[in-house]
Amino acid sequence: MLKRAAMGVKSVFWRFLDPFARRLFHKLYYHHYRTQTWEDTWWQGVRVLKSPNDLWSYQEILYETRPDLIIETGTFNGGSTLYFAHLLDLVGHGKIASVDLDPQDNLPIHPRIVYRKDSSTSQDTLDWLREECRGADRVMVVLDSDHSREHVLTELRAYSGFVTPGCYLVVEDGNVNGHPVYREHGPGPTEALAQFLAEDHRFRPDSRRERFLMTFNPGGWLRRV
Ligand SMILES: C[S@@+](CC[C@H](N)C(=O)[O-])C[C@H]1O[C@@H](n2cnc3c(N)ncnc32)[C@H](O)[C@@H]1O
């Protein structure tokens, strides 16, 4: 009886603490220790601006959904691009088309990767991606370029049609603008998502991808139904 009461108190304690603890950890990780956390995260020697939690979620998604094509906006160093390519090697098929307006030098070379240097929202890029999608039955999209509300909303409207049923549309870095970090950023991915989900009912946020307690993409793991 006493043991059960003690367990009840413990559970109430953790439920009470949970939101504070999550926010605190996210802030510590994102702000205070940034130079040793997400700014110093590497995949096979290439820098990748993601959290290990989220990289693990991508691993699970690629295994489960086995995309023929991953479209990525925001190549930067190509760390996430190379990570996806190696995961597709394990899965045994698929390719990646990665777009960046101003990518870093010496991008990793891998037979599954094609790069394009251009704006993610230019008509030429969208035409190029349409060609890349030819013959791909399962297409996934990762939006990780300019994180302003306007740009992400434009991307969401332009790229959502590429995503095939059952596959994911991942909107990166919705944690900014105070969700719960980087309040000074201003309206970003989370605000774009709110507008997009109100106008497009083909996608549902998959909360399972947030179960590791911290994700840089709260509400941003969308699955096409
Ligand atoms: C957050 S970084 C990408 C990080 C990378 N995906 C990773 O996980 O390591 C954002 C990138 O978006 C690019 N970018 C900014 N505006 C863009 C646009 N309009 N079109 C395409 N890329 C853009 C920047 O040049 C930058 O390299």
PDBQT file of the ligand as one rigid body, heavy atoms in Angstrom, charges set to zero:
ROOT
HETATM    1  C1  LIG A 301      20.893  24.433 -41.765  1.00  0.00    +0.000 C 
HETATM    2  S1  LIG A 301      21.928  24.422 -43.158  1.00  0.00    +0.000 S 
HETATM    3  C2  LIG A 301      21.671  22.783 -43.765  1.00  0.00    +0.000 C 
HETATM    4  C3  LIG A 301      22.225  21.737 -42.836  1.00  0.00    +0.000 C 
HETATM    5  C4  LIG A 301      22.385  20.364 -43.395  1.00  0.00    +0.000 C 
HETATM    6  N1  LIG A 301      21.167  19.849 -43.987  1.00  0.00    +0.000 N 
HETATM    7  C5  LIG A 301      22.831  19.442 -42.277  1.00  0.00    +0.000 C 
HETATM    8  O1  LIG A 301      21.989  18.759 -41.680  1.00  0.00    +0.000 OA
HETATM    9  O2  LIG A 301      24.029  19.415 -41.994  1.00  0.00    +0.000 OA
HETATM   10  C6  LIG A 301      21.043  25.468 -44.244  1.00  0.00    +0.000 C 
HETATM   11  C7  LIG A 301      21.550  25.570 -45.677  1.00  0.00    +0.000 C 
HETATM   12  O3  LIG A 301      20.497  26.123 -46.462  1.00  0.00    +0.000 OA
HETATM   13  C8  LIG A 301      21.045  26.879 -47.503  1.00  0.00    +0.000 C 
HETATM   14  N2  LIG A 301      20.029  27.808 -48.039  1.00  0.00    +0.000 N 
HETATM   15  C9  LIG A 301      19.625  29.001 -47.516  1.00  0.00    +0.000 A 
HETATM   16  N3  LIG A 301      18.677  29.540 -48.288  1.00  0.00    +0.000 NA
HETATM   17  C10 LIG A 301      18.454  28.677 -49.309  1.00  0.00    +0.000 A 
HETATM   18  C11 LIG A 301      17.590  28.660 -50.442  1.00  0.00    +0.000 A 
HETATM   19  N4  LIG A 301      16.738  29.685 -50.699  1.00  0.00    +0.000 N 
HETATM   20  N5  LIG A 301      17.627  27.596 -51.274  1.00  0.00    +0.000 NA
HETATM   21  C12 LIG A 301      18.483  26.557 -51.032  1.00  0.00    +0.000 A 
HETATM   22  N6  LIG A 301      19.322  26.529 -49.994  1.00  0.00    +0.000 NA
HETATM   23  C13 LIG A 301      19.323  27.557 -49.146  1.00  0.00    +0.000 A 
HETATM   24  C14 LIG A 301      22.276  27.555 -46.876  1.00  0.00    +0.000 C 
HETATM   25  O4  LIG A 301      23.206  27.868 -47.892  1.00  0.00    +0.000 OA
HETATM   26  C15 LIG A 301      22.760  26.468 -45.889  1.00  0.00    +0.000 C 
HETATM   27  O5  LIG A 301      23.825  25.721 -46.450  1.00  0.00    +0.000 OA
ENDROOT
TORSDOF 0
